[in-house]
Amino acid sequence: LTIFKMEEMTWRELDQLDRERTLFLLPLGPMEEHGPHLPLGTDPLAAEIMAERAAQLADQAVSSINIVLLPRLYAGYSEGAMHFCGTLSVGLTTLRNLVHDLCSSIARHGFTRILLVNHHMELAHIKVLLQAAEDTMKRHPVRIVEASSAIFFTDGVNGGVEKEAWGQEEIHADVRETSLMLYRYPELVKGGYQHLPPVRINIAEQLSQGHIYYEEMGAQEGYMGSPAQASSELGQRHLETGAGAIAQLVLKLIRNEDICQIGSRMKYVLKHYAK
Ligand SMILES: [Zn+2]
């Protein structure tokens, strides 16, 4: 397996790759507030970290496969955090068209497999990524999988992530994201994170009450969870777990195996609560 960075390749180098044995990884997420302690670029940075590590892990498992890494895309629908300065939300129609257009272009060059490595779990955002993938697959002979829903919203049928010990209340700028950033970009984590009190929010309850803004859910500082518990060691563990699950999807795509994109319960949730 060879890992290429698309932005550093020439068109001839890309053109030489076997269309049936090449997979594109597109890391993406919005520029978005991440509490008083993490940078606005946390989601796209985290997506890129995950994609790079997943490529390495897949590399150890198969040979004669090419992975083309796209640079991180700062694009996502982030209405929930819009009350906080610095959040840049891409509208749903624009996002759907943008992801469709990028994937279609890849498909028009004859490539057949794309994995969207998304690191933003807002329901409407996920819904639109899935729609963009569907739109593209209707028009071109390409297979596109959105990794986050295939890992988290299918009850593990893809062999995804085991239920993590820290539970359901780690949601945003939480122990996981803070740990991941401490592991890979420690210079970007503000020193006071160890003193942030935990913010416990039942996200399912909030969504069922029609709340979509982080502030109205009770996240006054823009984080939900317990970032004070974060550590570089936890970050490395979180990275290995997440990237391992993404690498499994890479291998399944390459081997043309079935992948459950989204479970029936989440399909229902997206249909009724994603707006
Ligand atoms: Zn995030």
Boltz pocket constraint, residues with backbone or C-beta under 6 A from the ligand:
constraints:
  - pocket:
      binder: B
      contacts: [[A, 34], [A, 42], [A, 43], [A, 119], [A, 120], [A, 171], [A, 172], [A, 173], [A, 177]]
      max_distance: 6.0
